[in-house]
């Protein structure tokens, strides 16, 4: 109801909470608003998932050099990779 009250004030008018409730309950407006919000949310989530599934575009990281590093771990030698920034 607070959001609707804010919209009412932005439109330059006033409504009591009872008037807002009556407005929302007329002609199933509250149900229609809820459905609209859920569909918009569904479209947004699907769009975000679709964008993620396509992958993140490659980023040019000038000055990054990947090197192999050997380190001693408890008497064993292991290899790993690291990045150094120049």
GROMACS elastic network, one bead per residue, 0.5 to 0.9 nm:
[ bonds ]
;  ai    aj funct       b0    kb
    1     4     6  0.51644   500
    1     5     6  0.61447   500
    1     6     6  0.86443   500
    1    17     6  0.72165   500
    1    20     6  0.70158   500
    1    21     6  0.74759   500
    2     6     6  0.62090   500
    2     7     6  0.87143   500
    2    17     6  0.87205   500
    3     6     6  0.50386   500
    3     7     6  0.63328   500
    3     8     6  0.86510   500
    4     8     6  0.61390   500
    4     9     6  0.86618   500
    4    20     6  0.71862   500
    5     9     6  0.62705   500
    5    10     6  0.86205   500
    5    14     6  0.78195   500
    5    15     6  0.71638   500
    5    16     6  0.82400   500
    5    17     6  0.77488   500
    5    20     6  0.73444   500
    6     9     6  0.51358   500
    6    10     6  0.61594   500
    6    11     6  0.86487   500
    7    11     6  0.62258   500
    7    12     6  0.87731   500
    8    11     6  0.51484   500
    8    12     6  0.66045   500
    8    13     6  0.56943   500
    8    14     6  0.60480   500
    8    15     6  0.69610   500
    8    20     6  0.89670   500
    9    12     6  0.50237   500
    9    13     6  0.54267   500
    9    14     6  0.60650   500
    9    15     6  0.84622   500
   10    13     6  0.75731   500
   11    14     6  0.86503   500
   15    18     6  0.79022   500
   15    19     6  0.56935   500
   15    20     6  0.62698   500
   16    19     6  0.50739   500
   16    20     6  0.62733   500
   16    21     6  0.86022   500
   17    20     6  0.50133   500
   17    21     6  0.60962   500
   17    22     6  0.85440   500
   18    21     6  0.50759   500
   18    22     6  0.61353   500
   18    23     6  0.85602   500
   19    22     6  0.50212   500
   19    23     6  0.60506   500
   19    24     6  0.85851   500
   20    24     6  0.61447   500
   20    25     6  0.85594   500
   21    24     6  0.51579   500
   21    25     6  0.61237   500
   21    26     6  0.86544   500
   21    30     6  0.89673   500
   22    25     6  0.51416   500
   22    26     6  0.61729   500
   23    26     6  0.53508   500
   23    27     6  0.85931   500
   23    29     6  0.75146   500
   23    30     6  0.85800   500
   24    27     6  0.80028   500
   24    28     6  0.70606   500
   24    29     6  0.50339   500
   24    31     6  0.84419   500
   24    33     6  0.87949   500
   25    28     6  0.55128   500
   25    29     6  0.58782   500
   25    30     6  0.59706   500
   25    31     6  0.83320   500
   26    29     6  0.59642   500
   26    30     6  0.81037   500
   27    30     6  0.84954   500
   27    32     6  0.89171   500
   28    31     6  0.53280   500
   28    32     6  0.62450   500
   28    33     6  0.87222   500
   29    33     6  0.60484   500
   29    34     6  0.85010   500
   30    33     6  0.51372   500
   30    34     6  0.61530   500
   30    35     6  0.86298   500
   31    34     6  0.50791   500
   31    35     6  0.61399   500
   31    36     6  0.85375   500
   32    35     6  0.51383   500
   32    36     6  0.60821   500
   32    37     6  0.86143   500
   33    36     6  0.50449   500
   33    37     6  0.61638   500
   33    38     6  0.86299   500
   34    37     6  0.51572   500
   34    38     6  0.61958   500
   34    39     6  0.86558   500
   35    38     6  0.51088   500
   35    39     6  0.61396   500
   35    40     6  0.85404   500
   36    39     6  0.52340   500
   36    40     6  0.61471   500
   36    41     6  0.85595   500
   37    40     6  0.50966   500
   37    41     6  0.60648   500
   37    42     6  0.85355   500
   38    41     6  0.50089   500
   38    42     6  0.60588   500
   38    43     6  0.86227   500
   39    43     6  0.61674   500
   39    44     6  0.85610   500
   40    43     6  0.51553   500
   40    44     6  0.61911   500
   40    45     6  0.86874   500
   41    44     6  0.50543   500
   41    45     6  0.61540   500
   41    46     6  0.85656   500
   42    45     6  0.51980   500
   42    46     6  0.61115   500
   42    47     6  0.84639   500
   43    46     6  0.51986   500
   43    47     6  0.60031   500
   43    48     6  0.85317   500
   44    47     6  0.51027   500
   44    48     6  0.61142   500
   44    49     6  0.86079   500
   45    48     6  0.50625   500
   45    49     6  0.61224   500
   45    50     6  0.85034   500
   46    49     6  0.50749   500
   46    50     6  0.60025   500
   46    51     6  0.85320   500
   47    50     6  0.50669   500
   47    51     6  0.61552   500
   47    52     6  0.85786   500
   48    51     6  0.51622   500
   48    52     6  0.61774   500
   48    53     6  0.86195   500
   49    53     6  0.60481   500
   49    54     6  0.86785   500
   50    53     6  0.50575   500
   50    54     6  0.64037   500
   50    55     6  0.89832   500
   51    54     6  0.53003   500
   51    55     6  0.68617   500
   51    56     6  0.80982   500
   52    55     6  0.53144   500
   52    56     6  0.68056   500
   53    56     6  0.84727   500
   54    57     6  0.87213   500
   55    58     6  0.88933   500
   56    59     6  0.86166   500
   61    64     6  0.58923   500
   62    65     6  0.86023   500
   62    85     6  0.88035   500
   62    86     6  0.85884   500
   63    84     6  0.82585   500
   63    85     6  0.57049   500
   64    83     6  0.64607   500
   64    84     6  0.58443   500
   64    86     6  0.63454   500
   65    82     6  0.85745   500
   65    83     6  0.57107   500
   65    84     6  0.54663   500
   65    85     6  0.65355   500
   65    86     6  0.76778   500
   66    81     6  0.69924   500
   66    82     6  0.59030   500
   66    84     6  0.64554   500
   66    85     6  0.89441   500
   67    80     6  0.88165   500
   67    81     6  0.59396   500
   67    82     6  0.58057   500
   67    83     6  0.62774   500
   67    84     6  0.75425   500
   68    79     6  0.69824   500
   68    80     6  0.60285   500
   68    82     6  0.64961   500
   68    83     6  0.87365   500
   69    78     6  0.85393   500
   69    79     6  0.59179   500
   69    80     6  0.55304   500
   69    81     6  0.56877   500
   69    82     6  0.67838   500
   70    77     6  0.68603   500
   70    78     6  0.58799   500
   70    80     6  0.65501   500
   70    81     6  0.84872   500
   71    76     6  0.84397   500
   71    77     6  0.59883   500
   71    78     6  0.58047   500
   71    79     6  0.65915   500
   71    80     6  0.80687   500
   72    75     6  0.61056   500
   72    76     6  0.57546   500
   72    78     6  0.65268   500
   72    79     6  0.89573   500
   73    76     6  0.51530   500
   73    77     6  0.60961   500
   73    78     6  0.69024   500
   74    77     6  0.82560   500
